[in-house]
Amino acid sequence: MADPMSVPTYQATCVSGEEAECGEQSEAAFSVAEREQWIEDHFLRTRHARYLHTVSDYRVVLPGEWP
């Protein structure tokens, strides 16, 4: 189950590029809107249009509750 004491974070990595991926990454954001703003800003600067979205959170496993 999700750890109720944690907050998920959202990140984007630019994977656009002809010969190699750009690789620039956003900071870990606490909302999808912050991540999307970074993507928009990066796109406007670079015209790169392909991104990997990552969501990170913490999980808690309690004895007897793992499938």
Buried (B, 14 or more C-beta within 10 A) or exposed (E): EEEEEEEBBBBBBBBBEEEEBBEBBBEEBEEEEBBBEBBEEBBEEEEBEEBEEBEEEEEEEEEEEEE
